[in-house]
Amino acid sequence: MHHEKSFHPLSPMRQRSAAAFTLVELLVVMLIMVILMGLLFPVLDKGKNAARKTEAKNDALQIVTAVKHYNTEYGKYPAIDSSNSGGSDVLVGDRKAGASPKADNNALFYTLRAIGKGANSDHKLNPKKIGFFERKAASDPAAPKSGFNDKSGGTGSMGSLYDPWGTQYFIMLDSNGDNELDMGQAYSDFSSPDDRPKTGVGVFSAGKDGVLGDAKNGKGVYKPRQGVSDDVISWQ
C-alpha cells in the first residue's frame, strides 16, 4: 500500500528562527567582506604606487637621455631663457612642490620637443627641429598626470610634463659646466660639494606626497639610501 508523504509547513516560530539565522549569516558574510576589503585596499594602493614609481623612474631616465642627446648635437645644454648664460645651475619644475625653480618645465620641453614656443620661439634653441623627447599627452588638463598638458582649458601649465601623481617633473641642468648639480636649490642636505650628484643633468619627481624631500619632517629634506622622502631620482 502506497502512502503519500505528508508535508508539514514550518510553524510561524520556526520560520522566524530560520529567517533570523539567515540574516545573521548575511551580516557575518558582509563583515568578512569589509575586513577583506580593508586588508586588500592598502595592498592594491601599494602596488599602484610602486607602478607609478617605476613609470616616473623611466620618465626621468628618458629625460636625462634626451638632454644629453641635445648636448651632443649642439655642444651645450638647452637654455631656459635669455638670461641663462652660465653661473648657477638651473632648475625647472613645479613651483608648488617646495622648491624655487626658475620656470615651469615647459621652458625646457618646448626645445626638446621642437616646438617653437617660449625660449624656443622661432626654433632658435633647436634650429634643426630635432625631436629629442616624446611622451603622450595627459588626458585631463584640469588635473594632468602621466604626460604633457597639451590641452587648453585646464589649470595645469601648458606644455609641461607631469608625473603620475600630477606634479611637474623637476630638471636641473649643469649650467656652469662643473659636472655637478647644486642640489642645495632643491634639497637641504646636498650642501656639501661631495654630496652633489656628479652629472650634467638630473631629473626628479616629488612622488606621491607632491613635496620635494620629506613632507613629514620638513620640506627639502632628502637623504639618499636612508628612506627619507618618496621622491624618484634619476641619478640613483
Summary of the structure (lengths in Angstrom):
residues: 236
radius of gyration: 28.0
end to end distance: 90.7
largest distance: 112.5
contacts: 681
relative contact order: 0.13
helix: 33%
strand: 11%
